[in-house]
Structure formats: structure tokens, C-alpha cells
Amino acid sequence: MTDHTADAQPADVQPADEQTYEQARDELIDVVRTLEAGGTSLADSLALWERGEHLAGVCQRWLDGAQARLDAASNAPESDPDPNPESDSASTAE
């Protein structure tokens, strides 16, 4: 069997809470690939699973934050609702 201990806890991995969405997503993909490949000990598999769950939560928080920003932007009042107000008066004058 192949020892994937280094894959379970890489030394150069940032804490998930400090990662960008893309970093967390890419690490999560690696975790899933390693788990799907098999060959890890039970302890390493559990550590990978826990890391994956945490990374999924980080990704979800990023996505929730992005959705909240989009919702806020779409609900914000427009500063100038009609950029060409004269077009309405021209059509009503005829």
C-alpha cells in the first residue's frame, strides 16, 4: 500500500480560514481525489475527511458571502433610475 500521510496534512497548507475560495476549492479537490484513490490508513482517511469537511465549509462561507454581496447590490436603490429622462417626455408630447 502507498503511504499518503503527507497528503493528509501537508506542511505547506494554509489554515483553511485564511485561504481564498480558489485555494480551498483546489485543496478540497485534492482531498477528494486522495480519498477516492484509496490506499490510505483509516487514521489518514479520517484526517482527510475532516479536512475536506472544513474546506467545504470555507468554500460555502465564501459562496454565501458572494451571494449576500450580489443580493445587496441588486437591492440597492439606483442613483439615476432613468439615464435619459427626456425620452419619456418626447414620447408623451406627440
C-alpha positions as CSV (number, residue, x, y, z in Angstrom):
1,M,0.0,0.0,0.0
2,T,1.0,3.6,-0.6
3,D,1.6,5.8,2.4
4,H,-0.4,9.1,1.9
5,T,0.4,10.5,5.3
6,A,2.0,13.6,3.7
7,D,-1.2,14.1,1.7
8,A,-3.3,14.1,4.9
9,Q,-1.5,17.0,6.5
10,P,0.8,18.8,4.0
11,A,3.2,21.2,5.7
12,D,2.8,24.0,3.2
13,V,-1.0,24.2,3.6
14,Q,-2.5,27.4,4.9
15,P,-5.1,27.2,7.6
16,A,-8.4,26.9,5.7
17,D,-9.9,30.0,7.2
18,E,-7.1,32.1,5.7
19,Q,-7.5,30.6,2.2
20,T,-9.1,32.2,-0.8
21,Y,-12.1,30.4,-2.2
22,E,-10.0,29.1,-5.1
23,Q,-7.3,27.8,-2.7
24,A,-9.8,26.0,-0.5
25,R,-11.6,24.5,-3.5
26,D,-8.4,23.3,-5.1
27,E,-7.3,21.7,-1.8
28,L,-10.7,20.1,-1.4
29,I,-10.4,18.6,-4.9
30,D,-7.0,17.1,-3.9
31,V,-8.5,15.7,-0.7
32,V,-11.4,14.1,-2.6
33,R,-9.0,12.6,-5.2
34,T,-6.8,11.1,-2.5
35,L,-9.8,9.6,-0.6
36,E,-11.2,8.2,-3.9
37,A,-7.8,6.7,-4.8
38,G,-7.8,4.7,-1.6
39,G,-4.7,3.2,-0.1
40,T,-4.7,5.5,3.0
41,S,-4.8,4.3,6.5
42,L,-8.0,4.7,8.5
43,A,-6.4,7.5,10.6
44,D,-5.2,9.3,7.5
45,S,-8.6,8.8,5.8
46,L,-10.4,10.3,8.8
47,A,-8.0,13.3,8.9
48,L,-8.5,13.9,5.2
49,W,-12.3,13.6,5.6
50,E,-12.3,16.1,8.5
51,R,-10.1,18.5,6.4
52,G,-12.4,18.1,3.5
53,E,-15.4,18.9,5.6
54,H,-13.7,22.0,6.9
55,L,-12.7,23.1,3.4
56,A,-16.2,22.6,2.2
57,G,-17.4,24.9,5.0
58,V,-14.8,27.5,4.0
59,C,-16.0,27.3,0.4
60,Q,-19.6,27.6,1.4
61,R,-18.9,30.7,3.5
62,W,-17.2,32.3,0.5
63,L,-20.1,31.5,-1.7
64,D,-22.6,32.7,0.9
65,G,-20.7,36.0,1.2
66,A,-20.6,36.4,-2.6
67,Q,-24.4,35.8,-2.7
68,A,-25.0,38.3,0.0
69,R,-23.0,40.9,-1.9
70,L,-24.9,40.2,-5.1
71,D,-28.2,40.4,-3.2
72,A,-27.2,43.7,-1.6
73,A,-26.1,45.1,-5.0
74,S,-29.3,44.1,-6.7
75,N,-31.5,45.5,-3.9
76,A,-29.6,48.8,-3.7
77,P,-31.5,51.8,-5.0
78,E,-30.3,53.1,-8.2
79,S,-28.9,56.7,-8.1
80,D,-30.4,57.6,-11.5
81,P,-33.2,55.2,-12.5
82,D,-33.7,56.8,-15.9
83,P,-30.4,57.8,-17.5
84,N,-32.3,59.6,-20.3
85,P,-35.4,61.2,-18.8
86,E,-36.1,63.3,-21.9
87,S,-37.0,60.3,-23.9
88,D,-40.3,59.9,-21.9
89,S,-41.3,63.5,-22.3
90,A,-40.7,63.4,-26.1
91,S,-43.0,60.4,-26.5
92,T,-45.8,61.9,-24.4
93,A,-45.6,65.2,-26.3
94,E,-46.6,63.7,-29.6
